[in-house]
Amino acid sequence: MGDTVRLCGRDELASGEARRFDVGEDRIALVRIEDTYYAIGDRCSHEDYSLADGEVWPAECELECAKHGSTFDLQTGEPCSLPATRPVPVYDVVVDGDDVSVVIP
């Protein structure tokens, strides 16, 4: 299943906010939309740029790369717009009490 790693507390991330976390070799963008948390790879697949620096699109459930405007589906990691054409990894999120964690495969 992998290792479960705590990233932050539930209230440390506001709805509509993204934040980068480094977990070993993995760079993870954690995104909160309302009371749901999503975790995807933080490196844009088009260019090595932090997705957590981009804008969260709550209605579309997407995260936009601030560098060239590609958006990524927070549930699948698939790119939704060019110039990115490759998906980014998606991580399972575990919310337990006040802790928000991800499962690292």
N, C-alpha and C positions, 0 to 999 in steps of 0.2 A: 504493500500500500504506500509506503514512503514515510518520511518523517514529518510530523506536524510541528510547525514553527510559529510561535506567537509573533505577530507584527505590531499590534497596538491594541489599545482599548477601544470599545465601541464608540465612545464619545470623542475620541481624538481625531476623528475624520468627519467632517461635515458632509451632509448630502450635497452631491454635485462636485465633490472634491476628489482629486487624485493625488497620491503620494507614492514616491519611490522608496522601496526597501531593498537592501542588498542582503541576500541570504546565501552565504557561501559564494558559489560561482553564479548563482541566479540573481538577476535584477528583475524585480517584480513591481508592477504598477498596481496598487490597490485603489479601487474606486468604490465610492459609496453613492448609491442612488436610493433615496428614501432610507429604508431599513435593510436594504440588500447590498451585500458587498461582492465585488468581482475582483479577480486577480488575473492579470495577463502579463506576459513577458514585457518588460519595460523598454526593450530595444526595438525601435521601428524596423520592420523587415526591409524597408527601402534604403534607409541610411541609419547608421548607428546613432540614434538620437533618442533621448528620454521621452517616452510617451506620457509620463506623469506630468511633464511640463505643459501638456496640451490641454485642450478644453473638453470637458465632459458634456456629452449630448444626452441628457436624461431620457427624453422622449424616444430617441432612437436606440438607446442602450449602447452607445458607441463612445469611443475616446478618439479625439482628433490629435494627430501629431502636429506639434507647433511648427516644425521645420518646413514641411511641404504640403500639409493639409490632408494627408491620407487619414481615413477613419477606420477604426477596427471595431468589430462586433465584440462586446465584452463577454458574451456567452460562448462564442466559438473561436475567437481570435482571428477570424477571417477578415481580410481587408474589404472594406465596403466602397472604397474610392481609390483612384490612382493618385500618386504613382506607385504605391505599394501593390505588389501582386502576390506575395507570400504571407501566409498566416503567422501569427506570433503564438507562443505557447499559452495555454490556459491552465490555471491552477485551481484545485478545489479549495473553497474557503470554508472554514469551520468557525462558527460563532458559538462560544461556550461561556455563558454568563456575560462578563464584561470583556472577555478576550476575543480578539479577531486573529485567527491563525490561518496559515495556508499549509497544504500538503505538498511537500517536495518529493517528487517521484525518485 
